[in-house]
Amino acid sequence: PLASECAAFIDRAPTPFHCCAEAARQLVEAGFTELAEDESWSGALKPGGKYFYRRNGSSLVGFAVGAEFAAGTGGISVVGAHTDSPVLKLKPCSKRSAHGYLQLSVECYGGGLWHTWFDRELGVAGAVIVKKGDGSFVKELVHVKRPILRVPTLCIHLQSADERAAFAPNKESHLQPILALESIVKEQLGADANGEGGADAAAGASPAAMDARHAPALLKLLASELGCAVGDIQDFELTLCDTQPSQLWGLHNEFLSAPRLDNQVHCFTALKALVEHANAEKLEGDQRGGEGDVAMIALFDHEEVGSDSTVGAGGPIMAEALRRVSLCFPPKKGPEEEALLLTTRKSFFISADTAHAVHPNWAAKHEAAHTPKLNGGTVIKSNDNQRYATNAPTGFVVRELARRSKTSVQEFMVRNDCPCGMTIGPMVASKTGVRTVDVGVASLSMHSIRETVGADDVRSSFVLFTTFFRLFREIDGACKF
């Protein structure tokens, strides 16, 4: 059931904007209050309160304050994930045509397995800046779910044997999708596909109001989806997306395949764990735990391109979140700045990102003792060259959480002769000084348009994170190192 919930979450989140919007919807439904970053929080945050805020609409921080939290005596327990995935994004000037086809110009975002984007029915989604009747400008989300785009492969007969064997498409020349036939667009718009002549009038906008960077046919589609005039569209950030829904599969439905599992699977499990923890006052006795701490999730954008941005983990978001929350709860003794440092020392960050499962057809790519399997439990990722932030103390905490929650963990370290990817873990650790560990569910086909994880691993990840929010302070208090 939890894997099915995760699938539904991902299907509603074709972009980081939609991912954060869906997370915000669920948080509001669970009684969380949205905060504005450009307003003061002093006096607004209360012990036992539940809050969240968004930056750029593509990153989100949510937190539940323990009833006994005070700066300096309590810590902040954070699960971090990222909202973005390798995708094809529309260029600022997307209008393109060739040999009777209307196309869109796209840019490769991140390190995708781009061959998996060929011969798939694609939609488009993202954020659009729209001018309203009162002269204001708003950002509205759009998701065209029906298949309107496709990147076709070249037929086998027009390729040499070497080309067929290599299949190395040029990212600039061969990945531009087809949107329509220009002849049909001409008939519908009353002009050519590039919008000359009467196309503007047919699209409901004067020539001056039309954005010449984009094809009128695309603008008309967006205006129809948004219920606005074409001329009201000022700009947008649009992403191509798979139209095939997420799917449970396998003889016993033991696998989940979906787009963007890296890393929306952990956006989902972190969000679900925070809501569960925040509402655990319904439970009896001391089952909630963590009353002296803050439970927090941080969902960052731009991980796939290095995280160095205002909305990425390499930017100021995490440090600012620790500082702003801490300063809203005066310490029981000592100055506020020292209390902030003490809170930081008592805090812990779980960097949650998908891990590499051993592939049955390429098992030699894994080091023999580090072969995570689907449905084998959460993976603890280690790399002494600091591509991951795990060390002995932080890895121990996760193993102890797993023991107490009766879930399994696995170990991963990349082979010495293979490159190692990097996560948000080392970035957050270096920016904040918070103790950090890197974990994640095992996956196959990472960075494909469709990836695969174990259905039961979704549940295990959720259980691990809820246990973290409830029992971390108890475990940390027992550690004398």
Number of C-alpha atoms within 10 A of each C-alpha: 10 17 24 15 14 25 25 15 20 25 21 15 23 29 30 27 26 24 27 26 20 17 23 23 12 15 22 15 11 15 14 21 17 16 17 11 12 6 7 11 15 12 8 10 16 17 18 16 17 26 20 22 20 22 17 13 19 23 27 27 24 26 27 26 25 24 15 14 23 25 30 26 17 26 27 33 26 28 27 25 33 31 31 28 28 23 27 23 21 22 18 15 14 19 21 20 20 10 7 12 18 23 24 23 21 24 17 16 17 17 13 18 15 19 16 13 24 17 13 17 18 23 21 24 23 23 22 20 16 23 18 13 8 6 8 8 14 13 16 13 20 21 22 18 17 13 16 16 23 22 19 16 14 12 8 10 8 9 12 10 10 8 12 14 9 9 11 11 14 9 13 11 8 14 23 22 24 19 21 20 16 21 14 15 20 18 12 15 22 18 19 18 27 21 23 15 13 15 25 23 15 16 23 17 18 14 17 9 15 23 18 15 14 21 21 27 24 18 19 22 14 22 21 12 13 17 9 16 19 25 21 19 22 16 16 20 16 21 23 25 27 25 20 17 14 23 17 19 14 9 7 7 13 16 20 25 21 25 29 29 31 31 25 29 29 28 29 27 27 27 26 22 24 27 23 18 22 25 15 15 14 9 9 8 8 11 13 21 20 27 20 20 28 29 28 26 24 28 32 31 29 25 24 23 15 16 19 15 16 16 23 28 31 23 17 16 23 23 16 12 17 22 19 15 19 27 18 19 21 16 21 12 12 11 12 19 15 14 24 25 18 17 24 24 17 20 24 25 25 27 29 31 26 26 25 23 26 22 17 8 7 8 12 12 14 20 16 10 9 17 21 25 23 23 21 18 25 31 30 26 27 21 17 10 8 15 19 25 29 25 17 9 14 18 20 15 18 25 18 16 24 22 13 14 17 12 18 18 23 19 17 22 19 18 14 9 8 10 9 15 10 18 25 28 28 22 24 26 20 13 15 18 17 24 22 28 28 30 29 27 33 29 26 20 17 24 22 23 23 21 18 25 30 26 23 20 29 27 19 24 28 22 21 26 30 24 21 30 27 21 19 25 23 12 13 15 9 9 11 5 5
